[in-house]
Amino acid sequence: MTDLSPAQKAVAAFDERHELCGPFDDDWVEQCLAAAIEELAVHAGRGLYRNEIRAIAAELRGDTPTETP
């Protein structure tokens, strides 16, 4: 995945998670979106909105968000 743009990596993360969840899990869309959003957060670096992006992903997964300095 290293030659892909951040957006392409997000789509790949969505697809990878989709393969794990499958369309039969009730929350598969949320889990796949969370994977894609988390991948985007990785590329946000220490940017202003990184923690907000990670919080959205955590909420979609049903997790408690963790802040990254």
C-alpha positions in Angstrom: 0.0 0.0 0.0 3.0 2.4 0.1 2.6 3.6 -3.5 -1.0 4.7 -3.0 -2.3 8.1 -2.1 -3.9 8.7 1.3 -7.3 8.5 -0.3 -6.4 5.2 -2.1 -5.1 3.8 1.2 -8.4 4.7 2.8 -10.4 2.9 0.1 -8.0 -0.1 0.5 -8.5 -0.1 4.3 -12.3 -0.1 3.7 -12.0 -3.0 1.3 -9.8 -5.0 3.6 -12.1 -4.5 6.5 -15.1 -5.4 4.3 -13.5 -8.7 3.5 -13.2 -9.4 7.3 -16.7 -8.3 8.2 -18.7 -9.2 5.2 -22.0 -7.7 4.4 -23.8 -10.0 6.9 -22.6 -8.3 10.1 -25.1 -5.6 11.2 -22.4 -3.0 11.6 -20.2 -3.8 8.6 -20.6 -0.3 7.0 -19.5 1.4 10.3 -16.6 -0.9 10.7 -15.4 -0.4 7.1 -15.8 3.4 7.4 -13.9 3.4 10.6 -11.0 1.5 9.0 -10.9 4.0 6.1 -11.1 7.0 8.5 -8.4 5.6 10.7 -6.1 5.2 7.7 -6.7 8.9 6.8 -5.9 9.9 10.4 -2.5 8.2 10.0 -1.8 10.6 7.2 -3.0 13.6 9.1 0.2 13.4 11.1 0.1 15.8 14.0 -2.4 18.0 12.2 -5.0 20.0 13.9 -7.8 17.5 13.3 -6.1 14.2 13.8 -7.7 13.5 17.2 -11.1 14.5 15.8 -10.7 12.1 12.9 -9.7 9.3 15.2 -12.6 10.0 17.5 -15.0 9.6 14.5 -13.4 6.3 13.6 -13.6 5.1 17.3 -17.3 6.1 17.5 -18.1 4.2 14.3 -16.3 1.1 15.8 -18.0 1.6 19.1 -14.6 2.2 20.8 -13.4 4.7 23.3 -11.3 7.2 21.4 -7.6 7.6 22.4 -5.8 10.9 21.9 -2.4 10.9 20.2 -0.1 13.8 20.9 
